[in-house]
């Protein structure tokens, strides 16, 4: 891949201390990393080739919210009975207090919203909350056992999912998306191996409307923590054009983390996966192990329930493109 546009990294703490472990559920705590490095534009086939779909990669977890790769089936309604209690498909939710602690804030919808580039019909995941109370909500799945059981040499984690953007604009800096957390063998050090959020704040606030950010457990100088990197940021009030669907539609998000090198890649597509815009940073948490995936919604005044709806979701473990993993049989 031809990588251009090296960005400078400014270690500016946005919200408190850096992340200290994946169980902390502190996606709102991050360091501003400035602009991510730009890779350019790719076809869906090129992104698939980088992931190595022609190889026998390992699906750590996959779901369309009707059933999943572990054999679980999902029914419409609440996904769990209480916070931090594993429910349907071994998913659990967490919210510290206030709006978002009710089980009905984490549910399976019978149908996905119609809109631009909608994925195949089916059930969807919704994370909802009151539009008048600031709160952060997480729905999480433990993936440590699947990562430990992956094929030898499959040291790149890939995540793909569909996310819906409401027709209703937010009036505050709301974030929705997801994060792949990692930790060391003792569980004392960890962070966001990779993550992406769609930012729904109104133009003119600190978070611009309908923007995209990538997250990585990164070191700049002597500061290590969860960094947020700008992938796009459009001030619509000053004539900018958002890269995301602004009339109700779906964004495909793809990201990867290389355990060996620590390289993180982010890609997003607003045309149903025909083309992707790609970005990267180097040196994010090399040597750590995948621990957990969290879907995330941080909503405040002006948010709507449709701001956090997710479609198909898959986490893979793959070898480097074109390099067969140890123990794999030749195919073909």
N, C-alpha and C positions, 0 to 999 in steps of 0.2 A: 504494500500500500504506500502510495506517495503521500507523505505527511508534511504539511506546510503550516505556516502561520503560528510559530511558537509564541505562546502567550506568557506574559510575566505573571507571577503569582504574588499577590499582596496578602500577607497574613493578618487579616483584620477580623477579630473575633466579633461575630454578629450577636450571639446570644449565649453568654456564659462560657464555661470551660469546655474543652473538647470532649468528645464522646469517650467513655471509659470502658464500655463493654456492651455487647449487643442486647443484654437483658435490661439495660437502662431505659430503653424506649425514648430516646432523646433526639428524634429527627429534627426538632426545632433548634437544636444546638449545633451550629456549624460555623466554619470559618470561610470568609469570602475569598475565593481563589481567583477571581477575575474571569477572563475569557478562557475557555478551553481551547486546545489546539484543534485546528480545522483539518479534517481529512478530505472533505469535498462531498460530491454527490455520487451515489452508487445506485445501480439497478437492484431490484429485489433478488435477482439471480446472483449478483455479485456478493451481496450480503449473505445469501444462503451458502455460496461457495466458501466464504471466509469462515462460516460456522462449520463447514464440512458436512453438509447434508448427504453427500454421496458416500460418506463413511458410516460405519455402524456406531454412531455416537450414543451416549447413554442418557436417557431421560431420567433426571432425578425426580421430577414431579411434573405432571401435566393434568390440567382440568379444563373442561368447557362449562363447568358449574352445573352439569347434569350428572356426570360421573367423573372419576379421576383415575390416574394410573395405578393407584393403590387398591382399586376395586371398590371404592366407596361410591355411593349414589347420593345425590343431593335432592332435597325436596324444597319447594318454595316456603319461605318464612325464615324465622330467625336461625342463624347458623350455630349459635350456642346459647345455653340457658343462663349464663352469667359470665362476668369478666374473669379472664385467666382460667377458664374451664374449657377443656377441649370438647368440641361439638362435632358437627357434621364434617366428615373428611379429616378429622383431627386438626381443624382450624380453631383457634382461640382468639379472643379479642382483649384489648386493653385500653382503658381510658382512665386517667388519674382521678377525675372528679367531674361533676356537673354534667352538662349535655354530652352524650356519647357513652354513658355508663349503662344505658338501657339496652337489653338484648335486641330490641327492634331496630337499633341503629346499625346492625350488622346482619344482613339478610340476603337470601337468594330471591331474585325477581324471576317471575315466570317467563318474561320476554325482554329482550334487549331493545333499547330505544331505536327507532328508525332514525336514519340520518346519513350524511355523506359517508361513503365507504364503510357501511356497516358490515361487520363480520357475519358469518353464517347465522341464521336464526337459532335461537336457543335461550337458555337461562343465563342470568348475569349476576354478578356480585355487586351489591350496593352498600356503601358506607355512608350513613346519613347523620345529620345532627341539626339541632335548632339553629335558625339563622340569626339568632340574637345573642349567642353565647360563644365566646372564644374557647376552643378546645381542640386537642389533638387526639386522633383515634387511630388504632392499629389493629389489623387482623393478621395473625402470624401463623406460620407453619415451620416446625422444626425440620431441618434438612440435613442435620449432622450425620445421621446414620446412613442416608443415601449417599452423601459425599464420601464417607469412609468406605463404602462398599463399591465405589465406582471402579471401572476398569483401570488397570495400571497404565499410567501415562496420560490419562484424561484429566489434565490439569488446567483446563480453561472452562470456566463456568459461563454459560450463556443464558440470558433471560429474555423472553419475548412475551408481550401481552398487548391487548387492545384496551384503550381507554376512551370513554365517551366525554365529549365536551358539550355542555349544555348550551341552549340558545340564550339562556339568561346570563348576562354579564354579572360578575361579582362586583361588589362595591368596596371590597377590602382585600388585603393581601393573602388570599387563600392558596393553599398548596395541596395537590393531590398527586399520588404516584405510588412508588414502591422502592424498597431497598433490600439488597442482599447483604446480610451481615456475616462477618467472619470472626474467628477467635483463634488464639494459639492453643496448644495442647492442654495447658493448665486453665484456660478460660479467663485469664487475668488481663489479657490484652485483646482488644478487638475493635472493629469499626465497620463502616459501610464499605464493603468491597466494591460495590457499585450501586447506583440508584439514579432514578430520574423523577422529576416532578414537573407537572404542568402548573404554571402560576396563573392565578385568575384575578389578580388585583387590577384595579382601575388605573388607566394611564394617569400619570401625575403623582402616584404614590411611590413608595420605595420599591414596590414590586409592580412591574408593568403588566398590562393586561395580556393574557394569553401568550405567555412566554414559556421557554423550556430551559431547565437546569439539570446538570448532571452532578452526582455526588461521588466522592471517593475518599478512602482513608489514606491520607496523603501527608507527605513531609515536605515542608518548605523551610529551608534553613535548619533551625533547631526545633521547629514547631510541628508536631504531628497531631493530626486530628481529622475530623470529618470536614472536608472542604466542599464547598458548593461552587461549581463552575458554570458560567453563563454559556448556554448553547445558542440561545436567541433571546432578544429582548426588544420588543417593539413598542414604542410610545405612540399609540394610535392617534392621540390628540395632536401630535406634531407631524402627522402625515405618514407614519410608518405603516407597513402592512404586516399583519400577524402571519406567521407561517402556519398557524393552526386553523382548523375549521371554525369559522366565526358565526355560522348559522346553524349549528347543531350537527355534530359529526364525530367521527372516530379517528384517533391517532394511533398508529402502530409504534410501539416502542421496543427497541432491541438494544441490549447492552451485553458486554462481556468483561470478564476479569481473568487475567492470566496469573495463576498462583506462582509460577516460576519467575516471571519478570515483573509482575505487578502492573502491567499495562492494562488500562481500562479504556474500552471503546463504548461510545454511545451513538445510536442511530435513531432517527424518528422519521416516520412517513405519514403524510396526510393524503395520499392518493391510493390508499388500500394496499400498500406494499410494492407498488410499481417502482418507486424511487425512494431513496433514503438520503438524508443529510447526516454526515458522520463527523464525529469529534473524538479526541482522545487525550489522555494524560498518561505519563509513565510513573512507575514507582509507587503503586498503591497497595500496601499490605502484602507484599510478596512473602510467601511462606506460611501465611495463615490458612485456616481451613474454613470452608463454608459451614455456617452454623444455622442460619435462619433466613426466611423471607418474610417481609412485612409489607402488606398493602397499607397505605397511609392516607389520611385526610386531615388537614388542619384548616378548619373553617371558622369564620367569624361572622360578624354582622354582614348580611347581604348574601351569604352563601345559599345554595340550593341543594336539595338532595341529589339532583342529577349531576352535580359536579364531581361525584366519586362513584362512577359505574364502570365496571371492568368486564371484559369478555374473556376470550381464550387466554390461557396462561401456561407457559412451559418453562422449566429450568433444565438445561442440559449440562452434561460434563463431556468435553470433547478433547481430542488431542490437537496439536497445532495443525493447521490446514495442510493436507498432503502428507502428514506423518502418521502412519498407522500406530496405534497404541500397542503396548506389549500384550501378548496373549490373544490378539485378535486374529481371527481366521480371514484368509483372503476371500473376497466376495467377487463373484462374477466368473 
